[in-house]
Amino acid sequence: MFLNRNIVMQKYILIFILFFISTAAFAKNKSFQVAGFIGTSLSNQSTVPAVVTIGASSYISSFKSTYENSPSGGLEMRSIDSNSWLFKGGLKTMAYRKVTAATIEIPGFGTQSVTMLTPYSYKLTSIYTTTGYCWESFYLMVGLSYNLFDFSSPGSTTPYRTKNGAGGIFGMGYKLTENWSVEYTGYSALVSVESGANYQTKDDFTFSDAVLSVNYGF
């Protein structure tokens, strides 16, 4: 299982490198800016599959966590010229997002609230590259990311470790001036937590985040 995951991750990383090289080469003759941005998360939930045993029966269930919204920010290199293909690549990070509520949906039993004895929080730092097209001021973009996953569960006595993962990006933006722009961007990341004495229990998380940000390039 781990070998297959490593192969998949290597493919994702290779695709990311090739995507970065191709978009950078395509945009090499365009005007570039270094840009900084700050934003806030608008999406605050993640859902993971879970197996729940009731009596002698096991059920494939959905475990949904709700998190605090958090600020995010980063730096990037970008080229966004009007009526032209665009390129953006950089680094994005966020503050830790703490779980505030959790529910589990069990087939035949409905949705149940879950009491978190050891509330956890997480943080994603993303290295990304995107390409797209800018009309006069409005632009669309798609891209790939590699996400560094940081997971914290204070009070937990169970050993755990995290696995980073690849993800996708889709977003839109509007140029207010040559320097200022606003963006609404959706991020997804497939990461995991391994826990237990021998890290035998593995939970895969698909985190989705929507960020509204203000960008300034110079």
Rosetta blueprint (number, residue, H / E / L):
1 M L
2 F H
3 L H
4 N H
5 R H
6 N H
7 I H
8 V H
9 M H
10 Q H
11 K H
12 Y H
13 I H
14 L H
15 I H
16 F H
17 I H
18 L H
19 F H
20 F H
21 I H
22 S H
23 T H
24 A H
25 A H
26 F H
27 A L
28 K L
29 N L
30 K L
31 S L
32 F L
33 Q E
34 V E
35 A E
36 G E
37 F E
38 I E
39 G E
40 T E
41 S E
42 L L
43 S L
44 N L
45 Q E
46 S E
47 T E
48 V E
49 P E
50 A E
51 V E
52 V E
53 T E
54 I E
55 G L
56 A L
57 S E
58 S E
59 Y E
60 I E
61 S E
62 S E
63 F E
64 K E
65 S E
66 T E
67 Y E
68 E L
69 N L
70 S L
71 P E
72 S E
73 G E
74 G E
75 L E
76 E E
77 M E
78 R E
79 S E
80 I L
81 D L
82 S L
83 N L
84 S E
85 W E
86 L E
87 F E
88 K E
89 G E
90 G E
91 L E
92 K E
93 T E
94 M E
95 A L
96 Y L
97 R E
98 K E
99 V E
100 T E
101 A E
102 A E
103 T E
104 I E
105 E E
106 I E
107 P L
108 G L
109 F L
110 G E
111 T E
112 Q E
113 S E
114 V L
115 T L
116 M L
117 L L
118 T L
119 P L
120 Y L
121 S E
122 Y E
123 K E
124 L E
125 T E
126 S E
127 I E
128 Y E
129 T E
130 T E
131 T E
132 G E
133 Y E
134 C E
135 W L
136 E L
137 S L
138 F E
139 Y E
140 L E
141 M E
142 V E
143 G E
144 L E
145 S E
146 Y E
147 N E
148 L E
149 F E
150 D E
151 F E
152 S E
153 S L
154 P L
155 G L
156 S L
157 T L
158 T L
159 P L
160 Y E
161 R E
162 T E
163 K E
164 N L
165 G E
166 A E
167 G E
168 G E
169 I E
170 F E
171 G E
172 M E
173 G E
174 Y E
175 K E
176 L L
177 T L
178 E L
179 N L
180 W E
181 S E
182 V E
183 E E
184 Y E
185 T E
186 G E
187 Y E
188 S E
189 A E
190 L E
191 V E
192 S E
193 V E
194 E E
195 S E
196 G L
197 A L
198 N L
199 Y L
200 Q L
201 T E
202 K E
203 D E
204 D E
205 F E
206 T E
207 F E
208 S E
209 D E
210 A E
211 V E
212 L E
213 S E
214 V E
215 N E
216 Y E
217 G E
218 F L
